[in-house]
């Protein structure tokens, strides 16, 4: 799926959230300048949320982690805040840092450096909303004490969830 296809899909969905464009890059060796992303998010009729992430221009055949974060992208990698959690809790506690309570979008790029991830959670955003998707250096860990961690923050896209 290309960025244009994600844009076309957004036109047929009821009140989707969409953001696309160049990534704010924090590590040019692992997320080259000029890398792009598109995020499309929409609520289901049953009260859940789908989120789709498409990337282009990253390193080929490489595993990345990606998560929704609480704040928009900034000049520094930490500006995007912690992972957004539907039920706030421990950052590395598997009871809170898990793909049912957070938006996890891990992916592996293809030979051209494009990646695609989609996830669904059984909740919707309320007055608290995520504000960005951060791409991390590795797939997300799930073990006790490391749950939710995915290495360094490489790049970011602000998303008005």
Protein Blocks (a to p, Z undefined) as FASTA:
>chain_A
ZZklmmmmmmmpghiaddedddddfblklmcghiacdddddddfkopacdddddehiaeh
iacdddddfbdcdfbfklnopaddfbgcdfklmklmccklpccdbdcddfkopacddddd
fbdcdfbccfbdcddfbdcdfbehigoiabjafbdcdddZZ
